[in-house]
Amino acid sequence: MDPTLVLTAGQFALVYNAFSFVIASMGAALLYFLLVRNQVRPANQLAVTISSVVVAIALYHYLRIFASWQDAFTYVDGTYVQDGIPFNEAYRYVDWLLTVPLLLAELVIVLKLAKATTRILLVKLTVAAVAMIALGYPGEIAAVDSAERTLYGIASTIPFLYILYVLFVELGRSLGRQPARVRKLVDGLRYIILITWGVYPLAYLAPSLISDPVQAEVIRQLGYSIADVLAKPLFGLLVLAIAIAKSKEPVPDAGLDVEPMTMSSPGIGAART
């Protein structure tokens, strides 16, 4: 953030209230996920637990972001002046570094794929997610018109495109045995990632595309905040819907492989008993 920014009361309040909205959204989502977790079959509860962890991490960081925004400005003659205390943009990136791999993990885990497939997908998505966030931060804090900002922005886009490839191509190959309703929900989740994560680079580019640094900063903070609400609580709700749908699938009868032997070979059945 430019340390010389001067915001009108309306501009300051717009960002202030956006942060407040995100805090409320994360808190409500956390409470809801905890309350409905037991409605999901125990085998499918891990994904809902991860959703709870994701919004809890985001809730904590937005409380810090909210406080940092307040501390960065002083109200002077009807305007809010950035008074030398820097707004800590690193809170967002620490949050994303933790939550983005978890978001991708819960999508894979809730599908209950083969262990080998799950492990491979988790490794690929986690490495790509960490690379995407780690490469984006140096560009975020670089000067607006610097080549460094552009270079890191392009570099962080490469792992993002790879994540989309894994989700739409490699994960798509593993969905054939999923129920139709689950496939539709997974498609919804993948398109949420495509659309909402597309907001992040637009917010990242705002300082370079908008000549007024104040407007650019306001739009950037609003864009990140909106995207976080869509990418965490909304994403978690769809993961919950998948977990509930998977919980409604019939459980295989563990005794089916024994029954035919009991009927045809009483002695064997008795021996097993």
ZIPEGI-V579500 format. One line per field, one symbol per residue. phi: phi as a letter, one per 20 degrees, with the letter a starting at -180 (. if undefined). psi: psi as a letter, one per 40 degrees, with the letter a starting at -180 (. if undefined). burial: 1 if it has 24 or more other ideal C-beta (glycine too) atoms within 12 Angstrom, else 0. A space follows every 10 residues. Layout:
# ZIPEGI-V579500
phi=???
psi=???
burial=???
This chain:
# ZIPEGI-V579500
phi=.ffdfcdfff fffffgffff ffgffffffg fffffegfed ggfdffffff gffgffffgg fffffgffff ffcceclncd dfdoeffeff gfffgffeef ffgfffffff flfggffgff ffffffffff fffffffgff efggeeffff ffffffffff ffgffffedf fgfeegefgg ffffffgfff ffgffffffg ffffegfeed ffffffffff ffffffffff edffgfffff fffffffeff egffeffegg fffecgffff fff
psi=hheeihiidd dddddddddd dddddddddd dddddedeei hdeedddddd dddddddddd dddddddddd deihhhfeih hheehihged dddddddddd dddddddddd efiidddddd dddddddddd dddddddddd eiideidddd dddddedddd ddddddddcd ddeeedeiid dddddddddd ddddddeedd ddddeddddh dhdddddddd dddddddddd ecdddddddd dddddddeih hhheededdd ddddgddddd dd.
burial=1000111000 1101110110 0110111011 0010011001 0001111111 1111111111 1101110111 0110000001 0100001010 1110111111 1111111111 1110000100 1101110111 1110111011 0001000010 0110011011 0011011001 1001100100 0100110111 0110011011 1111111100 0011011111 1111111111 1111111111 1111111000 0000000000 0000000000 000
